[in-house]
């Protein structure tokens, strides 16, 4: 499973940035425009709401798991969530958990 989680980390980083990279190159870091376009349609707003709730859920899950079964470098998925999104953060956290489970 560890290898699969690492592959999902790569896919979870490459795929979102394949769409965001060209937009960023064209518009720069125009937060107002990004927000405006992200909420331009009800479907886009739905997708963003889903991603935001998923990200919040992942943060709560990581915090809860740290109290029960702490893992080293727990902050890496949190950084991944902020820099890329849930598509990187979730498989990265699962990968780190698998590593800890193997060591026990």
C-alpha positions in Angstrom: 0.0 0.0 0.0 2.9 2.4 0.7 3.9 2.4 -3.0 0.3 3.1 -4.0 0.0 6.0 -1.6 3.3 7.5 -2.9 1.9 7.2 -6.5 -1.3 8.9 -5.4 0.8 11.7 -3.8 2.5 12.2 -7.2 -0.8 12.1 -9.0 -2.4 14.3 -6.4 0.2 17.0 -6.9 0.7 16.7 -10.7 -3.0 16.7 -11.7 -4.1 19.8 -9.9 -1.0 21.7 -10.9 -1.5 20.7 -14.5 -4.7 22.8 -14.4 -3.5 25.5 -12.0 0.0 26.0 -13.5 -1.2 27.5 -16.8 -3.7 29.7 -15.0 -1.0 30.9 -12.6 1.4 31.6 -15.5 -1.3 33.6 -17.3 -2.8 35.6 -14.3 -0.1 35.4 -11.6 -1.2 35.2 -8.0 -4.4 37.2 -8.5 -6.3 36.0 -5.4 -9.4 38.1 -6.2 -9.6 36.6 -9.8 -9.0 33.1 -8.5 -11.8 33.4 -6.0 -14.1 35.0 -8.5 -13.5 32.2 -11.1 -13.6 29.4 -8.5 -17.1 30.6 -7.4 -18.3 31.5 -10.9 -20.9 28.7 -11.2 -22.9 26.7 -8.7 -21.0 23.6 -9.8 -17.6 25.2 -9.2 -18.8 26.5 -5.8 -20.1 22.9 -5.0 -16.6 21.5 -5.8 -14.8 24.1 -3.7 -17.2 23.5 -0.8 -16.5 19.8 -1.0 -12.7 20.3 -1.1 -12.8 22.7 1.9 -14.9 20.4 4.0 -12.6 17.5 3.0 -9.6 19.5 4.0 -11.1 20.5 7.3 -12.0 16.8 8.0 -8.5 15.7 7.2 -7.1 18.3 9.7 -9.4 17.1 12.4 -8.5 13.4 11.6 -4.8 14.2 11.8 -5.2 16.0 15.1 -7.2 13.1 16.5 -4.8 10.5 15.3 -1.8 12.4 16.7 -3.3 11.9 20.2 -4.0 8.2 19.7 -1.1 7.0 17.4 1.4 9.8 16.9 3.5 9.8 13.8 6.7 11.7 13.0 6.5 14.4 10.4 2.7 14.8 10.8 3.1 18.4 9.7 4.1 17.3 6.1 0.5 16.5 5.1 -0.7 19.7 6.7 1.9 21.6 4.6 0.8 19.6 1.6 -2.8 20.5 2.3 -1.9 24.2 2.3 0.4 24.0 -0.8 -1.5 21.6 -3.0 -4.7 20.3 -1.4 -6.4 17.2 -0.1 -5.2 15.3 -3.2 -1.7 15.3 -1.8 -2.3 15.6 1.9 -4.5 12.5 2.4 -2.3 10.0 0.6 0.8 11.5 2.2 -0.7 11.1 5.7 -1.8 7.5 4.9 1.7 6.7 3.6 3.2 8.0 6.9 0.7 6.0 8.9 1.7 2.8 6.9 5.4 3.5 7.7 4.6 3.7 11.4 2.4 0.6 11.3 5.3 -1.4 9.7 7.7 -0.4 12.4 5.4 -1.6 15.2 
